[in-house]
Amino acid sequence: GTTSMCVGGSTTLSSTPGGGTWSSIYPNVSISASSGTATVTGTSTGTAVITYTAGGNFVTKVVTVNGSPSSFGGPSSVCQTEAVTLTNSTTGGRWSSASSNVTVSGAGTTASITGVSAGTAAITYSIGTCSATTTVSINPLAANTGTLIAFAPGGTTTLSNVNTGGTWSSGTPANASVGLTSGIVTGLTAGTTVNITYTLPTGCKSVSSVAVNAQPAAIG
């Protein structure tokens, strides 16, 4: 059988002739034996020597019990183009994902997950042959579009976003206001710059910086 397993996993060992006994003095494994076959289950990390004795002779086998990854910490969703951090308290692992919806940059027990395209992605943390997987949802987020200049007082410009269902807000309403659902920005204080934010129900936000300029003087 294989010589490594995860905590809670097992491997089957066999030897001849039948009728012998299986044993181990190591506390990190348990053995369930039947004649020349034994099921060895890992109970804690480390190595263990398994002994099979038959007809006054014995043979041994060293098995390794690897630690299984613990549960994941961190959010279960990320906005497109943005990043979140996932953690796993079990050391010695490697982060990966086969999905093109994310990029994964892992260092030790921490990984940065960046949303690339909307959808879901399975994130895996592996320690040897042991692994754990969690699913992350990537919520859509597009950049705002429109002219980023409004004239004051009273001039307007309209911003829009291809992702529907969101609301607009102004970082400095005294300098420029914006319609909650229309995206119409009205310049109020010339010589200022105002952040206009579009927030989706998922919490994803797209921010545009709008310059509020003075109205041009009348042509003489």
C-alpha positions as CSV (number, residue, x, y, z in Angstrom):
1,G,0.0,0.0,0.0
2,T,0.9,3.7,-0.1
3,T,3.3,5.0,2.6
4,S,1.6,8.3,3.2
5,M,-1.8,9.4,4.2
6,C,-3.7,12.4,5.6
7,V,-4.9,12.6,9.2
8,G,-8.2,10.7,9.1
9,G,-7.2,8.9,5.9
10,S,-6.0,5.3,5.6
11,T,-3.9,3.0,3.6
12,T,-4.0,-0.8,3.2
13,L,-0.8,-2.9,3.8
14,S,-0.3,-6.6,3.1
15,S,2.3,-9.3,3.6
16,T,2.7,-13.0,3.5
17,P,2.4,-15.6,4.8
18,G,-1.1,-15.0,6.3
19,G,-2.0,-15.6,9.8
20,G,0.5,-13.1,11.3
21,T,-0.1,-10.1,13.6
22,W,0.1,-6.4,12.8
23,S,1.3,-3.9,15.4
24,S,2.7,-0.4,15.9
25,I,3.9,1.3,19.1
26,Y,3.3,4.7,17.5
27,P,0.3,6.7,18.8
28,N,-0.4,8.5,15.5
29,V,-1.9,5.5,13.8
30,S,-4.5,2.9,14.4
31,I,-4.5,-0.6,12.9
32,S,-7.4,-2.8,11.8
33,A,-6.0,-6.2,10.8
34,S,-7.2,-9.4,9.1
35,S,-4.6,-12.1,8.6
36,G,-2.1,-10.8,6.1
37,T,-3.8,-7.5,5.5
38,A,-4.0,-4.4,7.6
39,T,-5.8,-1.0,7.3
40,V,-3.7,1.7,8.8
41,T,-5.5,5.0,9.7
42,G,-3.6,8.2,10.5
43,T,-4.8,9.8,13.8
44,S,-2.2,12.6,14.1
45,T,0.8,13.9,12.1
46,G,4.2,12.2,12.1
47,T,5.8,8.9,11.0
48,A,5.0,5.4,12.3
49,V,6.6,2.0,12.0
50,I,4.2,-0.8,11.2
51,T,5.3,-4.3,12.1
52,Y,4.0,-7.6,10.7
53,T,5.1,-10.7,12.6
54,A,4.5,-14.3,11.3
55,G,6.3,-17.6,12.0
56,G,8.8,-16.0,14.4
57,N,9.9,-13.5,11.7
58,F,8.9,-9.9,11.2
59,V,9.0,-7.1,8.6
60,T,8.4,-3.4,9.0
61,K,7.0,-0.5,7.0
62,V,7.4,3.2,7.7
63,V,4.3,5.3,7.0
64,T,3.9,9.1,7.1
65,V,0.8,10.9,8.3
66,N,0.4,14.4,6.8
67,G,-1.6,17.1,8.4
68,S,-4.9,17.9,6.7
69,P,-5.6,21.6,6.0
70,S,-7.9,23.3,8.4
71,S,-11.0,25.3,7.5
72,F,-10.5,28.5,5.5
73,G,-10.7,32.0,6.8
74,G,-11.7,35.0,4.7
75,P,-14.6,36.1,2.6
76,S,-16.4,33.9,0.1
77,S,-16.7,36.5,-2.6
78,V,-14.6,39.1,-4.3
79,C,-15.3,41.9,-6.8
80,Q,-14.0,41.7,-10.3
81,T,-10.5,43.4,-10.5
82,E,-10.2,43.5,-6.7
83,A,-8.5,41.2,-4.2
84,V,-9.4,39.4,-1.0
85,T,-7.2,37.4,1.4
86,L,-7.8,33.8,2.4
87,T,-6.1,32.0,5.2
88,N,-5.5,28.4,6.4
89,S,-3.9,27.9,9.8
90,T,-2.2,24.6,8.8
91,T,1.4,25.4,7.7
92,G,3.3,23.9,4.8
93,G,0.7,24.1,2.1
94,R,0.4,25.4,-1.4
95,W,-2.4,27.5,-2.9
96,S,-3.8,26.9,-6.4
97,S,-6.9,27.3,-8.6
98,A,-7.6,25.8,-12.0
99,S,-10.1,28.6,-12.7
100,S,-9.4,31.4,-15.1
101,N,-11.8,33.6,-13.1
102,V,-9.2,34.4,-10.5
103,T,-5.5,34.7,-10.0
104,V,-3.9,33.2,-6.8
105,S,-0.8,34.5,-5.1
106,G,0.0,32.4,-2.0
107,A,2.6,32.8,0.6
108,G,2.5,30.3,3.5
109,T,-0.8,30.2,5.2
110,T,-2.1,33.3,3.4
111,A,-3.2,33.8,-0.2
112,S,-4.4,36.8,-2.2
113,I,-7.3,36.0,-4.5
114,T,-7.9,38.6,-7.3
115,G,-11.1,38.5,-9.3
116,V,-10.6,38.4,-13.1
117,S,-14.0,37.6,-14.5
118,A,-17.4,37.1,-13.1
119,G,-18.4,33.6,-11.9
120,T,-17.0,31.2,-9.3
121,A,-13.6,29.6,-8.7
122,A,-12.5,26.7,-6.5
123,I,-9.5,27.6,-4.4
124,T,-7.3,24.7,-3.1
125,Y,-4.8,24.5,-0.3
126,S,-2.7,21.4,-0.5
127,I,-0.2,19.7,1.9
128,G,1.4,16.8,0.2
129,T,-1.5,14.5,-0.9
130,C,-3.9,16.2,1.5
131,S,-6.0,19.2,0.4
132,A,-9.0,21.3,1.2
133,T,-11.1,23.4,-1.3
134,T,-13.3,26.4,-0.9
135,T,-15.4,28.2,-3.5
136,V,-15.2,31.9,-4.1
137,S,-17.8,33.9,-6.1
138,I,-16.5,36.7,-8.3
139,N,-19.0,39.5,-8.6
140,P,-19.1,41.6,-11.7
141,L,-17.7,45.2,-11.6
142,A,-17.1,47.5,-14.5
143,A,-15.6,50.9,-14.7
144,N,-18.0,53.9,-14.9
145,T,-18.2,55.7,-18.3
146,G,-19.0,59.3,-19.2
147,T,-17.4,62.7,-19.3
148,L,-15.6,63.5,-16.1
149,I,-16.1,67.2,-16.1
150,A,-19.0,69.2,-14.8
151,F,-19.2,73.0,-14.9
152,A,-20.4,75.1,-11.9
153,P,-22.8,76.3,-11.0
154,G,-25.4,74.1,-12.4
155,G,-23.7,72.3,-15.3
156,T,-24.2,68.5,-15.6
157,T,-22.6,65.4,-16.9
158,T,-24.0,61.9,-16.9
159,L,-22.1,58.8,-15.7
160,S,-23.2,55.2,-16.4
161,N,-22.2,51.6,-15.7
162,V,-23.0,48.5,-17.6
163,N,-23.8,46.6,-14.4
164,T,-27.4,47.5,-13.6
165,G,-29.1,47.7,-10.2
166,G,-26.7,50.0,-8.4
167,T,-26.9,53.4,-6.9
168,W,-24.8,56.6,-7.2
169,S,-23.4,58.8,-4.5
170,S,-21.1,61.8,-4.1
171,G,-18.1,62.0,-1.9
172,T,-18.6,65.7,-1.4
173,P,-22.3,66.6,-2.1
174,A,-21.6,70.3,-1.5
175,N,-19.3,70.4,-4.4
176,A,-21.1,68.1,-6.8
177,S,-24.4,66.2,-6.4
178,V,-25.4,63.1,-8.3
179,G,-28.8,61.5,-9.0
180,L,-29.2,58.3,-6.9
181,T,-30.3,56.2,-9.9
182,S,-29.7,58.5,-12.9
183,G,-26.0,59.1,-12.6
184,I,-26.5,62.7,-13.5
185,V,-23.7,64.8,-11.8
186,T,-24.4,68.5,-11.2
187,G,-21.4,70.8,-10.6
188,L,-21.9,73.1,-7.6
189,T,-18.5,74.4,-6.5
190,A,-15.9,75.3,-9.2
191,G,-12.3,74.4,-8.7
192,T,-13.0,71.1,-6.9
193,T,-12.7,67.5,-7.7
194,V,-15.4,65.0,-6.4
195,N,-15.4,61.2,-6.2
196,I,-18.6,59.8,-7.6
197,T,-19.3,56.2,-6.6
198,Y,-21.5,53.6,-8.2
199,T,-22.4,50.8,-5.6
200,L,-23.9,47.5,-6.7
201,P,-26.1,45.3,-4.4
202,T,-23.1,43.0,-4.0
203,G,-21.1,45.8,-2.3
204,C,-18.8,46.2,-5.3
205,K,-18.0,49.8,-6.0
206,S,-16.7,51.7,-9.0
207,V,-15.3,55.3,-8.3
208,S,-14.9,58.1,-10.8
209,S,-13.2,61.4,-10.1
210,V,-15.1,64.3,-11.6
211,A,-13.6,67.8,-12.0
212,V,-15.9,70.7,-11.3
213,N,-14.8,73.6,-13.4
214,A,-16.0,77.2,-13.6
215,Q,-18.5,78.0,-16.4
216,P,-16.7,79.6,-19.4
217,A,-17.3,83.4,-19.6
218,A,-19.7,84.6,-22.2
219,I,-18.1,85.4,-25.5
220,G,-17.7,89.1,-25.9
